[in-house]
Amino acid sequence: MKARHSAAIRLGAATFLSIGFLLYSVEFLSTSQRRPASVEPGFVELIVVPPYRPQNWSTPRKLLKSQIANAITIAPQKLFAPGWHKSSTGHGMIHFKCESSTGPLEEWTGFSGDGDGKGTRLVFKEKAGLGVLLYEFPDGHVQSPDFVQNYITESSKVQRHKPRFMKMPISREQCDLMACHLKAFRAVKAPTYGFTPDPLKYEGAGCTSYATSFLQVAGLYEPEFDRWWRKLVISSRLVGKRSLQKEHGAIDSDQPGKVGWLKVLALFKKSKWRAEGTSNYELNILDPQLMVDFVDDVIQCAEDETRCSDRRALRWVQAKGARKIDNAFGPAIELASTDFFDRDHAGTQACPVGSTAGAAQEAPAGTAALVGTQVEAPSNVASDPSDDEHESSILEAIQKPESIPAMSGALEDAVLEAREKRIPLFFHGGFLYTP
């Protein structure tokens, strides 16, 4: 009797386990079929280090004084500690880790130049004045992953210099676009460094324009990020003509060849960027301090809505599901929303939307571009960007409605859209731009 009872218990237990295993197997198979065939999630981090001391851009005098103060503070420490990473202007970098079409990928990258102190010599020896802001330094280079990671580590050790991080989710397609963009940049033979080179054309870059270009290429740049830009209108009287490597706009016939730093300081008169009765240079720069301020505002709004003084930032935080995250190196924010991919303005000519990781192509010649949109040049004009007749034909097509039908369809659509939205256009070097 006892033996039969034990056998029944064993049989019941075996039956129960068999049924349980069968149910688990069915559930496992059904859930595995619901999983995607490949894992696509990944992220990109925009990393911005603030200037060692805040820069005052309100007047040329205050900017120069803050730059001198930064240089005096930093120079001795760099002299006695060669690995010491502090920047008087701030720095921008990018980190992305994702599943590309060719496999797992992780990159840390940044861009820099002016390693030989040319900028200081331009101001104090060569008397470029504010022309230093328009100068393109010939030693631009992509920074190595080791350098970028070390820079972040060293910067994080000083409270006022701690990096800010903004982490965003990306898809495999966006991962491919960024990988292609990085490969294309590494292949550029002599990129220049400064505020004026365009990283989306692989001319070169500034550190922050380089980092931001990865968001632009991946279709992640949003209108909210326009707050990172600082617009300067600089009087030609403060720019030493001899320091200019190329024409950046209309200049006065009596523009000085040299402008000493004392003239920029304007000790005995009011210092201002523009002057009445002179032509001006317009310069748009991605300011590291404004980028840092943006991240700080977003973090504050994400932490405590009642302490959020920027209602616009609060609306953006709520729309993106942004939250503060732990980061050992500095304040960080993470965006939860994955629904933003501006395909119309993503990619470059070398890395069009749909390109695979690292498959950078040579940018085709004889094309025009409107805010990142690739459009064909008019078929009835020469494709040589240096041809004056080409430029005048383009300008005539922009200004006169009756000449629009002579354009190719893509360019016609772009110009009509710009007119409808009252976006000003200008033509230079074979490309159409908006300011």
C-alpha positions as CSV (number, residue, x, y, z in Angstrom):
1,M,0.0,0.0,0.0
2,K,2.8,2.4,1.0
3,A,4.7,1.4,-2.2
4,R,1.7,2.1,-4.4
5,H,1.2,5.5,-2.7
6,S,4.9,6.4,-3.3
7,A,4.6,5.4,-6.9
8,A,1.5,7.5,-7.4
9,I,3.3,10.5,-5.9
10,R,6.3,10.0,-8.2
11,L,4.0,9.7,-11.2
12,G,2.0,12.8,-10.3
13,A,5.2,14.8,-9.8
14,A,6.6,13.6,-13.1
15,T,3.4,14.6,-14.8
16,F,3.3,18.0,-13.2
17,L,6.9,18.7,-14.3
18,S,6.3,17.5,-17.8
19,I,3.2,19.8,-18.2
20,G,5.2,22.7,-16.6
21,F,8.1,22.1,-19.0
22,L,5.7,21.9,-22.0
23,L,4.0,25.2,-21.0
24,Y,7.4,26.9,-20.5
25,S,8.6,25.6,-23.9
26,V,5.5,27.0,-25.6
27,E,5.9,30.4,-23.9
28,F,9.6,30.5,-24.7
29,L,9.0,29.8,-28.4
30,S,6.2,32.3,-28.7
31,T,8.2,35.1,-27.0
32,S,11.3,34.3,-29.0
33,Q,9.3,34.6,-32.2
34,R,8.1,38.0,-31.1
35,R,11.7,39.3,-30.6
36,P,13.3,41.1,-33.6
37,A,15.7,39.1,-35.6
38,S,18.5,41.5,-34.7
39,V,19.0,43.9,-31.9
40,E,19.1,47.5,-33.0
41,P,19.2,49.7,-29.9
42,G,22.1,52.0,-29.3
43,F,22.9,55.4,-28.1
44,V,24.9,58.5,-28.8
45,E,26.3,60.9,-26.2
46,L,27.0,64.5,-26.9
47,I,29.8,65.6,-24.4
48,V,30.5,69.2,-23.7
49,V,33.2,70.6,-21.4
50,P,32.7,74.3,-20.4
51,P,35.4,76.9,-20.6
52,Y,37.8,76.8,-17.6
53,R,36.6,80.2,-16.8
54,P,33.4,81.7,-18.2
55,Q,33.8,83.8,-21.4
56,N,32.1,87.1,-21.7
57,W,31.0,87.7,-25.2
58,S,29.1,90.9,-24.6
59,T,31.8,93.2,-26.1
60,P,35.2,92.5,-27.8
61,R,37.0,94.0,-24.8
62,K,35.3,91.7,-22.3
63,L,35.9,88.7,-24.6
64,L,39.6,89.5,-25.0
65,K,40.0,90.1,-21.2
66,S,38.3,86.8,-20.3
67,Q,40.6,85.0,-22.9
68,I,43.7,86.6,-21.4
69,A,42.6,85.7,-17.8
70,N,42.0,82.1,-19.0
71,A,45.4,81.9,-20.7
72,I,47.2,83.3,-17.6
73,T,45.4,80.7,-15.4
74,I,46.0,77.7,-17.7
75,A,49.5,78.3,-19.2
76,P,51.6,77.7,-16.0
77,Q,49.6,74.5,-15.2
78,K,50.1,73.2,-18.8
79,L,53.8,74.0,-18.5
80,F,54.3,71.9,-15.3
81,A,51.7,69.3,-16.1
82,P,51.9,68.4,-19.9
83,G,48.9,66.0,-19.6
84,W,46.7,68.7,-18.0
85,H,43.6,69.1,-20.1
86,K,41.9,72.5,-19.5
87,S,40.4,74.7,-22.3
88,S,39.9,78.4,-22.3
89,T,37.0,78.1,-24.8
90,G,35.5,74.7,-23.9
91,H,35.4,71.5,-25.9
92,G,32.8,69.3,-27.6
93,M,33.1,65.5,-28.2
94,I,30.9,62.6,-29.2
95,H,30.5,59.0,-28.1
96,F,28.3,56.4,-29.7
97,K,27.7,52.7,-29.1
98,C,25.3,50.8,-31.2
99,E,24.6,47.9,-33.5
100,S,25.6,48.9,-37.0
101,S,24.8,46.9,-40.2
102,T,28.3,45.5,-40.0
103,G,28.3,44.6,-36.3
104,P,28.7,46.1,-32.8
105,L,30.4,49.5,-32.8
106,E,31.7,51.9,-30.2
107,E,33.5,55.2,-31.0
108,W,34.8,58.2,-29.0
109,T,35.8,61.1,-31.1
110,G,36.6,64.8,-31.1
111,F,38.2,67.5,-33.2
112,S,40.9,70.1,-32.5
113,G,43.7,72.2,-33.9
114,D,45.8,75.3,-33.1
115,G,48.2,73.1,-31.3
116,D,51.2,75.4,-31.9
117,G,49.7,78.6,-30.4
118,K,49.0,80.2,-33.7
119,G,45.9,81.9,-32.3
120,T,47.8,83.7,-29.7
121,R,50.4,84.9,-32.2
122,L,47.6,86.1,-34.5
123,V,46.3,88.4,-31.8
124,F,49.4,89.7,-30.2
125,K,52.1,89.4,-32.9
126,E,50.5,89.4,-36.3
127,K,47.8,91.9,-35.3
128,A,44.8,90.0,-36.7
129,G,42.4,91.6,-34.3
130,L,39.1,89.8,-34.3
131,G,40.2,88.2,-37.5
132,V,41.3,85.4,-35.3
133,L,37.7,84.3,-35.1
134,L,37.6,83.9,-38.9
135,Y,40.9,82.2,-39.2
136,E,41.1,78.5,-40.3
137,F,44.0,76.8,-38.6
138,P,45.7,74.2,-40.9
139,D,46.4,71.6,-38.2
140,G,42.8,70.4,-37.7
141,H,42.7,66.7,-36.7
142,V,40.3,64.1,-35.5
143,Q,41.2,63.2,-31.9
144,S,41.8,59.5,-30.9
145,P,39.4,57.6,-28.6
146,D,42.2,57.4,-26.0
147,F,42.6,61.2,-26.0
148,V,38.9,61.8,-25.7
149,Q,38.4,59.4,-22.8
150,N,41.5,60.9,-21.0
151,Y,40.2,64.4,-21.6
152,I,36.9,63.6,-20.1
153,T,38.5,61.9,-17.1
154,E,40.9,64.8,-16.4
155,S,38.2,67.5,-16.9
156,S,35.9,65.8,-14.5
157,K,38.4,66.3,-11.7
158,V,37.7,70.0,-11.5
159,Q,34.2,71.0,-10.5
160,R,34.0,74.1,-12.7
161,H,35.3,72.1,-15.7
162,K,33.1,69.0,-15.4
163,P,31.7,67.7,-18.7
164,R,28.0,67.6,-19.4
165,F,26.5,64.6,-21.2
166,M,23.3,64.3,-23.3
167,K,22.4,60.7,-24.1
168,M,20.0,59.9,-27.0
169,P,18.8,56.5,-28.3
170,I,19.6,55.7,-31.9
171,S,18.6,53.1,-34.5
172,R,20.8,50.9,-36.6
173,E,20.3,53.3,-39.6
174,Q,21.4,56.3,-37.5
175,C,24.4,54.3,-36.2
176,D,25.4,53.6,-39.8
177,L,25.2,57.3,-40.7
178,M,27.4,58.3,-37.9
179,A,29.9,55.6,-38.6
180,C,30.1,56.6,-42.2
181,H,30.5,60.3,-41.2
182,L,33.4,59.5,-38.9
183,K,35.1,57.4,-41.6
184,A,34.7,60.2,-44.1
185,F,36.2,62.7,-41.7
186,R,39.2,60.5,-40.9
187,A,39.8,60.3,-44.6
188,V,40.1,64.0,-45.1
189,K,43.7,64.8,-45.8
190,A,44.0,68.4,-44.5
191,P,41.0,69.5,-42.5
192,T,41.1,73.0,-41.1
193,Y,40.1,74.0,-37.6
194,G,38.1,77.0,-36.6
195,F,34.6,78.6,-36.4
196,T,34.1,78.9,-40.2
197,P,34.8,75.4,-41.8
198,D,31.7,73.4,-42.5
199,P,31.9,69.8,-41.1
200,L,29.0,68.6,-43.2
201,K,31.2,69.3,-46.3
202,Y,34.3,67.9,-44.7
203,E,36.2,71.1,-44.9
204,G,37.2,70.9,-41.3
205,A,35.4,72.0,-38.1
206,G,35.5,73.5,-34.7
207,C,35.2,71.1,-31.8
208,T,31.5,71.8,-31.1
209,S,30.5,72.0,-34.7
210,Y,32.2,68.6,-35.3
211,A,30.4,67.0,-32.4
212,T,27.0,68.5,-33.4
213,S,27.5,67.4,-37.0
214,F,27.0,63.8,-35.8
215,L,23.6,64.7,-34.5
216,Q,22.8,66.5,-37.8
217,V,24.0,63.5,-40.0
218,A,21.9,61.1,-37.9
219,G,18.8,63.3,-38.2
220,L,18.8,64.0,-34.5
221,Y,19.4,67.8,-34.6
222,E,16.2,69.5,-33.3
223,P,15.0,73.1,-33.4
224,E,15.5,73.3,-29.7
225,F,19.3,73.0,-30.2
226,D,19.3,76.3,-32.0
227,R,19.8,77.8,-28.5
228,W,23.4,76.5,-28.7
229,W,24.3,79.1,-31.4
230,R,25.8,82.5,-30.8
231,K,25.6,85.1,-33.6
232,L,28.3,87.7,-33.9
233,V,28.3,90.8,-36.1
234,I,31.9,92.0,-36.3
235,S,32.9,95.4,-37.6
236,S,35.5,95.1,-40.5
237,R,37.5,97.8,-38.7
238,L,38.4,95.3,-36.0
239,V,39.5,92.6,-38.4
240,G,43.1,92.7,-39.8
241,K,42.7,92.2,-43.6
242,R,46.1,90.5,-43.9
243,S,45.0,87.7,-41.6
244,L,42.1,86.6,-43.8
245,Q,42.8,83.5,-45.8
246,K,39.7,83.9,-47.9
247,E,36.9,86.4,-48.4
248,H,34.2,86.0,-45.7
249,G,31.9,88.8,-47.0
250,A,31.9,92.3,-48.2
251,I,34.7,94.4,-46.8
252,D,35.5,98.2,-46.7
253,S,38.2,99.4,-49.1
254,D,39.9,101.1,-46.2
255,Q,39.7,98.1,-43.9
256,P,43.0,98.0,-41.9
257,G,45.6,95.4,-42.8
258,K,46.5,94.9,-39.2
259,V,44.6,95.5,-35.9
260,G,46.5,95.4,-32.7
261,W,45.0,94.0,-29.5
262,L,45.0,97.4,-27.8
263,K,42.5,98.6,-30.5
264,V,40.3,95.6,-29.7
265,L,40.4,96.5,-26.0
266,A,39.3,100.1,-26.8
267,L,40.4,101.2,-23.4
268,F,39.3,104.8,-23.8
269,K,36.0,104.4,-25.7
270,K,33.0,102.2,-25.8
271,S,33.8,98.7,-27.0
272,K,31.2,97.1,-29.4
273,W,31.1,94.4,-32.0
274,R,29.6,96.5,-34.9
275,A,30.3,100.0,-35.9
276,E,28.1,102.4,-37.9
277,G,29.2,103.2,-41.4
278,T,31.3,100.1,-41.8
279,S,30.7,96.7,-43.3
280,N,30.4,93.8,-40.9
281,Y,31.3,90.1,-40.9
282,E,28.6,87.8,-39.6
283,L,29.7,84.7,-37.8
284,N,27.6,82.0,-36.2
285,I,29.3,79.7,-33.7
286,L,28.3,76.8,-31.6
287,D,29.2,78.1,-28.1
288,P,30.2,75.4,-25.6
289,Q,29.0,77.5,-22.7
290,L,25.5,77.8,-24.3
291,M,25.5,74.1,-24.8
292,V,26.4,73.5,-21.2
293,D,23.7,75.9,-20.0
294,F,21.2,74.1,-22.1
295,V,22.0,70.7,-20.5
296,D,22.0,72.3,-17.0
297,D,18.6,73.8,-17.7
298,V,17.2,70.5,-18.9
299,I,18.6,68.6,-16.0
300,Q,17.1,71.1,-13.5
301,C,13.7,70.8,-15.2
302,A,13.9,67.0,-15.2
303,E,14.9,66.8,-11.6
304,D,12.2,69.2,-10.2
305,E,9.6,70.9,-12.3
306,T,8.8,73.4,-9.6
307,R,12.4,74.7,-9.7
308,C,12.4,74.9,-13.5
309,S,12.7,78.5,-14.6
310,D,12.7,77.8,-18.3
311,R,9.3,76.7,-19.4
312,R,10.4,76.1,-22.9
313,A,13.0,73.6,-21.6
314,L,10.3,72.0,-19.4
315,R,8.0,71.4,-22.3
316,W,10.9,69.8,-24.2
317,V,11.9,67.6,-21.2
318,Q,8.3,66.4,-20.9
319,A,8.0,65.7,-24.7
320,K,11.3,63.7,-24.7
321,G,10.8,61.9,-21.4
322,A,14.2,63.3,-20.4
323,R,15.6,62.3,-17.0
324,K,18.8,62.8,-15.1
325,I,21.1,59.8,-15.0
326,D,24.1,58.9,-12.9
327,N,27.4,59.5,-14.5
328,A,30.7,59.4,-12.6
329,F,32.3,62.2,-14.8
330,G,29.6,64.9,-14.8
331,P,26.0,65.9,-15.0
332,A,24.1,63.8,-17.5
333,I,20.6,63.7,-19.1
334,E,19.0,60.9,-21.0
335,L,16.2,61.2,-23.6
336,A,13.7,58.4,-23.7
337,S,12.0,59.3,-26.9
338,T,13.1,57.5,-30.0
339,D,10.6,59.0,-32.4
340,F,12.8,61.8,-33.8
341,F,14.6,61.2,-37.1
342,D,14.7,64.1,-39.4
343,R,15.3,62.2,-42.6
344,D,15.0,65.3,-44.8
345,H,18.1,66.8,-43.3
346,A,20.0,63.7,-42.3
347,G,23.1,62.4,-44.0
348,T,25.7,64.2,-46.2
349,Q,26.7,63.9,-49.8
350,A,29.5,61.5,-48.7
351,C,27.1,59.6,-46.4
352,P,23.5,59.7,-47.8
353,V,20.6,58.2,-45.9
354,G,20.7,54.5,-46.6
355,S,24.5,54.2,-46.6
356,T,25.9,51.4,-44.5
357,A,28.4,51.8,-41.7
358,G,31.8,53.1,-42.9
359,A,30.7,53.2,-46.5
360,A,31.7,56.8,-47.1
361,Q,31.4,58.0,-50.7
362,E,33.1,60.8,-52.4
363,A,30.8,63.9,-52.5
364,P,29.6,64.4,-56.1
365,A,30.7,67.6,-57.8
366,G,28.5,70.3,-59.3
367,T,25.7,70.0,-56.8
368,A,23.9,72.6,-54.7
369,A,22.5,72.2,-51.2
370,L,19.8,73.9,-49.3
371,V,19.9,73.4,-45.5
372,G,21.3,69.9,-45.9
373,T,18.9,68.9,-48.7
374,Q,20.8,67.6,-51.7
375,V,19.5,69.1,-54.9
376,E,20.9,69.1,-58.5
377,A,22.5,72.2,-60.0
378,P,20.6,73.8,-62.9
379,S,21.3,71.9,-66.1
380,N,21.6,75.1,-68.1
381,V,24.7,76.4,-66.3
382,A,28.3,75.3,-66.0
383,S,29.2,73.0,-63.0
384,D,32.4,74.8,-62.2
385,P,31.9,76.6,-58.9
386,S,34.6,79.1,-59.8
387,D,32.8,80.3,-62.9
388,D,31.3,83.8,-62.5
389,E,28.7,83.1,-65.1
390,H,27.5,80.0,-63.1
391,E,27.1,82.2,-60.0
392,S,25.2,85.0,-61.7
393,S,22.9,82.5,-63.4
394,I,22.1,80.9,-60.0
395,L,21.5,84.3,-58.5
396,E,19.2,85.3,-61.3
397,A,17.2,82.1,-60.9
398,I,16.8,82.8,-57.2
399,Q,15.7,86.5,-57.7
400,K,13.5,86.3,-60.8
401,P,10.4,84.0,-60.8
402,E,10.4,83.6,-64.6
403,S,13.9,81.9,-64.5
404,I,12.8,79.2,-62.0
405,P,11.5,76.8,-64.7
406,A,15.0,76.6,-66.2
407,M,16.1,74.9,-63.0
408,S,16.1,71.1,-62.3
409,G,13.0,70.0,-60.4
410,A,14.8,69.5,-57.0
411,L,16.4,72.9,-57.0
412,E,13.1,74.5,-58.2
413,D,11.3,73.0,-55.3
414,A,13.9,74.1,-52.8
415,V,13.9,77.7,-54.0
416,L,10.1,77.9,-54.1
417,E,9.9,76.5,-50.6
418,A,12.5,79.0,-49.3
419,R,10.5,81.9,-50.9
420,E,7.2,80.7,-49.5
421,K,8.8,80.5,-46.0
422,R,10.6,83.8,-46.6
423,I,14.0,82.2,-46.0
424,P,16.8,84.3,-47.5
425,L,19.2,82.5,-49.8
426,F,22.7,83.1,-50.9
427,F,25.1,81.3,-53.3
428,H,28.8,80.6,-52.8
429,G,31.2,78.0,-54.1
430,G,28.7,76.0,-56.0
431,F,26.3,75.7,-53.1
432,L,23.0,77.3,-52.1
433,Y,22.7,78.2,-48.4
434,T,20.4,79.8,-45.9
435,P,22.1,82.0,-43.3
